[in-house]
Amino acid sequence: MKHPELRVSAGRLARNIAAVRARVAPSELMLVVKDDAYGHGATWASQVAQEAGVAWIGTYDVPTAVHLRAELDDGMRLFAWATSADDEIAAALKNDVDLGVGTAAYLDRVIAAATRLGARARVHLKIDTGLHRNGIAPGDWSQTVSHALQAQARGALSLVGVWSHLAEASDEEDDAAYGLFISAVEIARAHGAQIEHTHLTASAATWERAELRGSLVRVGAFCYGVRSADGPELDGIAPISTLMASVGEVTDSTVSISVGSLDGLPSTLSGRVEVGTPGGARLLTGIGLTSSRVDAWPDARIGDEVFVFGSGTHGERSATSLAETIDSVGEEILTRITSYVARTYTD
Ligand SMILES: *Cc1c(COP(=O)(O)O)cnc(C)c1O
């Protein structure tokens, strides 16, 4: 049987990026490529974004940003927000990577590394607006900003941004978070900071809540065509990838296809979703380790292509629609697809 393959479309990614940018202007898009661009390939996605004129890439971790620095134009801004080890901070400074800084201790380590290297760190300071995962507590904000600005005066950093992350659980919570965010920006400006960039929204809030957008929006999911679970379809946005398998065996009532749980397909999808076949949508009736069963269609043949998830052209569902049947999210369906499944890139 042919191995399964994740077929990924550059044109579709570019069109989704264009739809997001049109919707958020004058805010600028930062394409988030964490988790290898949700399994699609961070380098590939960043290059497509660069081609489209996107000026910011968000990676989560420093090593990915450093890797991308070598693959992208010098002017591309790379933002890494994971609290990182000292050697990673040094690599970020050498490679002109902007750092998201969410604790006073991490700020001290960034300042120490910059001082040691004679470099100037580009810092985006994170205010905790309620998620309590990472971020300077509002009570410590003023002091931390003034500490950062002292380091800026010594040439060790530039405080270029203020950012946060929203829970996106309810509008009320996000409104309260936004209030905290705006006062943090005001406090920083009152200290004399020249804040170039503010950013706090990811896909859902970016799309739905124009009033919460900063100068930048950090969007991953919607650019890859992954809508929110139980959320609406989105104008101009469609999945960029299709998981393909091929038919290995045919009986009267069932065909077997070349993808299974070892490839990352959750076995709990068994009996719950249809896949796209040359005969249209057919129920996925069983998921084994390396193959799965699908209800047969007339004239099914060995070698036929089956669309496990994708944009619906053959009756298959989207990754998010699969996820909804098992109380998950589309991102998880995509990131579970193992690296043994080849990514093939089309226009
Ligand atoms: C994942 C992430 C994003 C992007 O979220 P999407 O829902 O994929 O758009 C933005 N900011 C941070 C801090 C994140 O971790």
The ligand as an ORCA input file, in Angstrom:
! r2SCAN-3c Opt
* xyz 0 1
  C      -0.683     29.598     19.666
  C      -0.522     31.022     19.978
  C      -1.022     31.993     19.107
  C      -1.794     31.645     17.857
  O      -2.989     31.008     18.199
  P      -4.012     30.560     17.046
  O      -5.255     30.257     17.794
  O      -3.389     29.372     16.403
  O      -4.138     31.695     16.123
  C      -0.805     33.321     19.422
  N      -0.136     33.679     20.529
  C       0.352     32.779     21.392
  C       1.089     33.244     22.607
  C       0.169     31.421     21.161
  O       0.655     30.517     22.022
*
